[in-house]
């Protein structure tokens, strides 16, 4: 989940950042020391989770929570504060905050709050499903996605096959263009394909599944499911949908067929 922290106290910001380093599920995209800058950011950037101090100098943190809800009704809110007034807790509950933590808090408390936030996020998110048995396709709310770029679709297929692992830029280039040199022209081509994939996912409101860094890409497996993952989890029912083909359009995917058949017939 794309997470922002808003707290005007440098000591408490550091406390949260220290704890966040031990929690892999936090994708902390921005840290703000005031609500005005955080609100400006949230108006043009997607925020899945906001960790807020109740008080931010002149502004009440619950006011910012209301504005966030106006911008994105599905945003998850966690309040961390030293204030103990019951009225503030009730206001946080009214905003359907995932948690209201009082300082000093323990790492276990923060973990619990974040797990609650993840559960809420899963309930609210659009259903995104990848089909890998036979031809590769992506479905959002049951509707198939028509990709504008065949290579962008293949890049997504490669990421699905990697099961959340990072595919480096060089690995992606070597797989998608095994017949080309990995030179500046090919790297530029890959950048355009990756951008095309990002734009396509944004158009169908599925951008949250893709994680892009300077070195590569991966998928957030909390945000999508697929037949391959169901099979690997031991779902016997999904075996009925396998007919000997896996991502049939991509030669690089053939290596997985033997393993799938062992799982299904073993």
VEXROZA-30956 format. One line per field, with one value per residue (C-alpha): residue in three letters; residue number from 1; x, y, z; chain. Coordinates in Angstrom, 2 decimals, m for minus. Each point is the difference from the previous one (the first is absolute). Example, Ala and Ser with C-alpha at 12.3 -4.5 7.8 and 13.67 -1.06 7.14 Angstrom:
BEGIN
res	ALA, SER .
n	1, 2 .
px	12.30, 1.37 .
py	m4.50, 3.44 .
pz	7.80, m0.66 .
chain	A, A .
This chain:
BEGIN
res	UNK, UNK, UNK, UNK, UNK, UNK, UNK, UNK, UNK, UNK, UNK, UNK, UNK, UNK, UNK, UNK, UNK, UNK, UNK, UNK, UNK, UNK, UNK, UNK, UNK, UNK, UNK, UNK, UNK, UNK, UNK, UNK, UNK, UNK, UNK, UNK, UNK, UNK, UNK, UNK, UNK, UNK, UNK, UNK, UNK, UNK, UNK, UNK, UNK, UNK, UNK, UNK, UNK, UNK, UNK, UNK, UNK, UNK, UNK, UNK, UNK, UNK, UNK, UNK, UNK, UNK, UNK, UNK, UNK, UNK, UNK, UNK, UNK, UNK, UNK, UNK, UNK, UNK, UNK, UNK, UNK, UNK, UNK, UNK, UNK, UNK, UNK, UNK, UNK, UNK, UNK, UNK, UNK, UNK, UNK, UNK, UNK, UNK, UNK, UNK, UNK, UNK, UNK, UNK, UNK, UNK, UNK, UNK, UNK, UNK, UNK, UNK, UNK, UNK, UNK, UNK, UNK, UNK, UNK, UNK, UNK, UNK, UNK, UNK, UNK, UNK, UNK, UNK, UNK, UNK, UNK, UNK, UNK, UNK, UNK, UNK, UNK, UNK, UNK, UNK, UNK, UNK, UNK, UNK, UNK, UNK, UNK, UNK, UNK, UNK, UNK, UNK, UNK, UNK, UNK, UNK, UNK, UNK, UNK, UNK, UNK, UNK, UNK, UNK, UNK, UNK, UNK, UNK, UNK, UNK, UNK, UNK, UNK, UNK, UNK, UNK, UNK, UNK, UNK, UNK, UNK, UNK, UNK, UNK, UNK, UNK, UNK, UNK, UNK, UNK, UNK, UNK, UNK, UNK, UNK, UNK, UNK, UNK, UNK, UNK, UNK, UNK, UNK, UNK, UNK, UNK, UNK, UNK, UNK, UNK, UNK, UNK, UNK, UNK, UNK, UNK, UNK, UNK, UNK, UNK, UNK, UNK, UNK, UNK, UNK, UNK, UNK, UNK, UNK, UNK, UNK, UNK, UNK, UNK, UNK, UNK, UNK, UNK, UNK, UNK, UNK, UNK, UNK, UNK, UNK, UNK, UNK, UNK, UNK, UNK, UNK, UNK, UNK, UNK, UNK, UNK, UNK, UNK, UNK, UNK, UNK, UNK, UNK, UNK, UNK, UNK .
n	1, 2, 3, 4, 5, 6, 7, 8, 9, 10, 11, 12, 13, 14, 15, 16, 17, 18, 19, 20, 21, 22, 23, 24, 25, 26, 27, 28, 29, 30, 31, 32, 33, 34, 35, 36, 37, 38, 39, 40, 41, 42, 43, 44, 45, 46, 47, 48, 49, 50, 51, 52, 53, 54, 55, 56, 57, 58, 59, 60, 61, 62, 63, 64, 65, 66, 67, 68, 69, 70, 71, 72, 73, 74, 75, 76, 77, 78, 79, 80, 81, 82, 83, 84, 85, 86, 87, 88, 89, 90, 91, 92, 93, 94, 95, 96, 97, 98, 99, 100, 101, 102, 103, 104, 105, 106, 107, 108, 109, 110, 111, 112, 113, 114, 115, 116, 117, 118, 119, 120, 121, 122, 123, 124, 125, 126, 127, 128, 129, 130, 131, 132, 133, 134, 135, 136, 137, 138, 139, 140, 141, 142, 143, 144, 145, 146, 147, 148, 149, 150, 151, 152, 153, 154, 155, 156, 157, 158, 159, 160, 161, 162, 163, 164, 165, 166, 167, 168, 169, 170, 171, 172, 173, 174, 175, 176, 177, 178, 179, 180, 181, 182, 183, 184, 185, 186, 187, 188, 189, 190, 191, 192, 193, 194, 195, 196, 197, 198, 199, 200, 201, 202, 203, 204, 205, 206, 207, 208, 209, 210, 211, 212, 213, 214, 215, 216, 217, 218, 219, 220, 221, 222, 223, 224, 225, 226, 227, 228, 229, 230, 231, 232, 233, 234, 235, 236, 237, 238, 239, 240, 241, 242, 243, 244, 245, 246, 247, 248, 249, 250, 251, 252, 253, 254, 255, 256, 257, 258, 259, 260, 261, 262, 263, 264, 265, 266 .
px	0.00, 1.23, 0.43, 0.58, 0.95, m1.12, 1.41, 1.43, 2.19, 3.45, 0.40, m3.23, 0.70, 3.31, m1.72, m2.40, 2.71, 2.09, m2.92, m0.96, 3.43, m0.93, m3.31, 0.44, m3.62, 0.37, 0.73, 0.68, m0.13, 0.11, 0.51, m1.46, 0.43, m3.19, m3.49, 0.00, 2.79, m1.53, m3.36, 1.62, 1.82, m3.15, m1.93, 2.26, 1.37, m1.70, 0.15, m1.17, 0.95, 0.52, 1.64, m0.98, 0.67, m3.26, 1.52, 2.11, 0.61, m2.91, m1.97, m1.84, 1.22, m3.56, m0.74, 2.68, m1.55, m3.31, 1.66, 1.78, m3.31, m1.45, 2.86, m0.02, m2.79, 2.06, 3.04, 0.94, 0.84, 2.03, 0.31, 3.08, m0.10, 0.74, m3.43, m2.36, m3.25, m2.89, m1.58, 3.01, m0.20, m3.71, 0.75, 2.60, m2.52, m2.55, 2.51, 0.32, 3.62, 1.69, 1.60, 0.63, 3.33, 1.09, 3.67, 2.06, m0.95, 1.76, 1.05, m2.63, m2.70, 1.09, 0.13, m3.55, m1.20, 1.64, m1.44, m3.43, 0.67, 1.01, m3.19, m2.10, 1.88, m0.62, m3.72, m0.17, 2.26, m1.14, 0.33, 3.03, 0.65, 2.64, m0.61, 3.15, m1.34, m0.24, 0.43, 0.88, m2.73, m0.73, m3.52, m1.24, m3.42, m0.49, 0.70, 2.98, 2.59, 0.81, 3.65, 1.15, 3.56, 0.76, 3.37, m1.59, m2.31, 2.98, 1.86, m2.98, m0.10, 3.67, m0.68, m2.92, 2.23, 2.60, m2.62, 0.84, 3.75, 1.88, 0.68, 3.00, 0.12, 2.72, m1.97, m3.10, 1.96, 1.72, m3.36, m2.11, 2.70, 2.39, 0.90, 1.20, 3.09, m0.57, 1.08, m1.36, m2.61, m1.35, 0.01, m1.96, m2.46, m0.45, m0.65, m2.79, m1.51, 0.09, m1.62, m2.66, m0.76, m0.26, m2.37, m2.12, m0.37, m0.90, m2.72, m1.67, 0.59, 2.38, 3.20, 0.36, 1.18, 3.23, 3.04, 2.68, 3.46, 3.09, 1.43, m3.08, m3.66, m2.07, m3.65, m1.85, m1.52, m2.46, m1.66, m0.59, m0.53, 0.49, m0.50, 3.73, 0.01, m3.15, 1.62, 3.19, m2.16, m1.41, m3.39, m1.11, m2.99, 2.22, 1.61, m3.10, 0.94, 3.44, 0.20, 3.73, 0.74, 1.46, 0.29, m0.05, 1.08, 3.37, 2.81, 1.82, m2.94, 0.43, 2.42, m2.85, m2.22, 1.83, m0.31, m3.70, m0.71, 1.80, m2.19, m3.17, 0.74, 2.10 .
py	0.00, 3.47, 1.66, 3.57, 1.19, 3.43, 1.15, 3.39, m1.46, m1.16, m2.32, m1.87, m0.07, m1.68, m2.45, m1.06, m0.23, m2.21, m2.35, 0.08, m1.33, m3.29, m0.34, m1.08, 0.68, 3.77, 1.81, 3.41, 2.37, 3.39, 1.52, 3.43, 2.33, 1.95, m0.71, 2.64, m1.69, m3.43, 1.17, 1.47, m3.30, m2.08, 2.04, m1.20, m3.31, m3.22, m0.74, m3.36, 0.51, 3.20, m0.03, 3.27, 1.87, 1.33, 3.44, 1.82, 3.49, 2.14, m2.85, m2.95, m3.25, m1.30, 2.91, m1.37, m3.44, 1.40, 1.65, m3.26, m1.84, 2.61, m0.63, m3.78, m1.71, m3.22, 1.52, m1.69, 2.23, m0.74, 2.64, 0.02, 2.62, 0.93, 1.57, m2.01, 1.95, m2.36, 2.42, m0.36, m3.77, 0.16, 2.34, m2.47, m2.82, 2.10, 0.27, m3.80, 0.16, m3.39, 0.76, 2.71, m0.56, 1.89, 0.73, m1.61, m3.01, m3.29, m1.43, m2.71, 2.68, 1.54, m3.42, m0.71, 3.35, m0.62, m3.50, 1.50, 2.57, m2.75, m1.95, 3.11, 0.69, m3.52, 0.33, 3.31, m0.60, m0.95, m3.66, m0.51, m3.46, m1.35, m3.13, m1.89, m3.44, 0.09, 3.59, 2.79, 2.50, 2.58, 0.50, 2.94, m0.49, m2.95, 2.01, m0.91, 2.66, 0.88, 1.05, 2.69, m1.35, m3.70, 0.48, 1.75, m2.98, m2.36, 2.01, m0.39, m3.74, m0.25, 1.76, m2.31, m3.01, 1.35, m0.09, 3.32, m0.28, 2.90, m0.15, 2.23, 2.24, m2.18, m3.19, 1.48, 1.14, m3.38, m1.78, 2.31, 0.71, m2.95, 0.75, 3.56, 1.46, 1.60, 3.43, 3.51, m0.45, m3.20, 1.50, 2.98, m2.38, m1.86, 3.26, 0.80, m3.47, 0.26, 3.44, m1.40, m2.71, 2.56, 2.14, m3.00, m1.15, 3.52, 0.18, m3.14, 1.07, m2.89, 2.04, m1.12, m3.46, 1.36, 1.04, 1.82, 0.88, 1.31, m3.52, m1.97, m0.90, m2.34, m0.66, 0.52, m3.43, 1.43, 1.76, m2.83, m3.73, m2.48, m3.66, m0.72, 1.36, m1.94, m3.21, 0.68, 0.58, m3.50, 0.83, m3.29, 1.59, 2.13, m3.14, m0.45, 3.16, m1.20, m1.68, m0.29, 3.60, 2.85, 3.52, m1.61, 3.13, 0.29, m2.48, 1.07, m1.41, m3.58, m0.85, 0.00, m2.59, m3.06, 1.29, 0.77, m3.48, m1.56, 2.04, m0.95, m3.68, m0.68 .
pz	0.00, m0.92, 3.39, 1.16, 3.48, 1.24, 3.34, 1.00, 2.77, m1.25, 3.00, m0.67, m3.74, 0.72, 2.35, m2.73, m2.66, 2.27, 0.54, m3.67, m0.99, 1.67, m1.84, m3.60, m1.02, 0.40, m3.27, 1.53, m2.97, 1.77, 3.46, 0.82, 2.97, m0.80, m1.25, m2.75, m1.96, 0.61, m1.34, m3.12, m0.60, 0.51, m2.56, m2.83, 1.35, 1.04, 3.73, 1.36, 3.67, 2.00, 3.42, 1.69, 3.19, 1.44, 0.52, m2.57, 1.31, m1.20, m1.59, 1.45, m1.51, m0.23, m2.36, m2.32, 0.37, m1.24, m2.98, m0.85, 0.09, m2.37, m2.43, 0.38, 1.98, 0.14, 1.72, 3.29, 2.97, 3.12, 2.73, 2.22, 2.73, 3.57, 0.44, 2.19, m0.39, m0.62, m2.49, m2.31, 0.11, m0.85, m2.91, m1.27, 0.25, m1.89, m2.83, 0.07, 1.03, 0.00, 3.38, 2.59, 1.75, 3.09, 0.54, 1.30, m2.09, m0.67, m3.35, 0.51, 0.26, m3.30, m1.63, 1.11, m1.33, m3.37, m0.28, 0.64, m2.72, m2.46, 0.72, m0.59, m3.22, m1.30, 0.65, m1.87, m2.95, m3.48, m0.83, m2.26, m1.37, m2.38, m2.06, m0.92, m1.02, m3.78, m1.19, 2.41, 0.83, 2.70, 1.34, 2.07, 1.59, m2.34, m3.16, m2.23, m0.68, m3.61, 0.03, m2.39, 0.03, m0.43, 1.70, 2.95, 0.41, m0.23, 2.65, 2.33, m0.76, 0.94, 3.30, 0.76, m0.72, 2.42, 2.82, 1.64, m0.48, m1.52, m3.73, m0.63, m3.04, m1.55, 0.66, m1.62, m3.05, m0.31, 0.08, m2.16, m2.60, 0.10, m3.63, 0.68, 1.60, 3.39, m1.25, 0.52, m2.72, 1.55, 3.48, m1.32, m1.66, 3.29, 1.85, m2.48, 0.42, 3.80, m0.18, m2.33, 2.55, 2.79, m2.07, m1.00, 3.61, 1.06, m2.64, 1.37, 3.62, 0.63, 0.44, 3.61, m1.04, m1.56, 2.03, m2.01, 1.27, m1.75, m0.26, m0.97, 0.48, 2.12, 0.85, 3.27, 0.53, 2.53, m2.93, m2.47, m0.29, m2.81, m0.86, 0.40, 3.55, 0.85, m1.20, 1.98, 3.11, m0.41, m1.51, m1.58, m1.72, m2.24, m1.44, m2.16, m1.93, m1.07, m3.43, m0.49, m1.00, 2.04, m1.46, m3.42, m1.89, 1.76, m0.64, 3.18, 2.04, m1.25, 2.81, 2.54, m1.73, 1.36, 3.57, m0.44, m1.32, 2.97, 2.34, m1.84, m0.56, 3.08 .
chain	A, A, A, A, A, A, A, A, A, A, A, A, A, A, A, A, A, A, A, A, A, A, A, A, A, A, A, A, A, A, A, A, A, A, A, A, A, A, A, A, A, A, A, A, A, A, A, A, A, A, A, A, A, A, A, A, A, A, A, A, A, A, A, A, A, A, A, A, A, A, A, A, A, A, A, A, A, A, A, A, A, A, A, A, A, A, A, A, A, A, A, A, A, A, A, A, A, A, A, A, A, A, A, A, A, A, A, A, A, A, A, A, A, A, A, A, A, A, A, A, A, A, A, A, A, A, A, A, A, A, A, A, A, A, A, A, A, A, A, A, A, A, A, A, A, A, A, A, A, A, A, A, A, A, A, A, A, A, A, A, A, A, A, A, A, A, A, A, A, A, A, A, A, A, A, A, A, A, A, A, A, A, A, A, A, A, A, A, A, A, A, A, A, A, A, A, A, A, A, A, A, A, A, A, A, A, A, A, A, A, A, A, A, A, A, A, A, A, A, A, A, A, A, A, A, A, A, A, A, A, A, A, A, A, A, A, A, A, A, A, A, A, A, A, A, A, A, A, A, A, A, A, A, A, A, A, A, A, A, A, A, A, A, A, A, A .
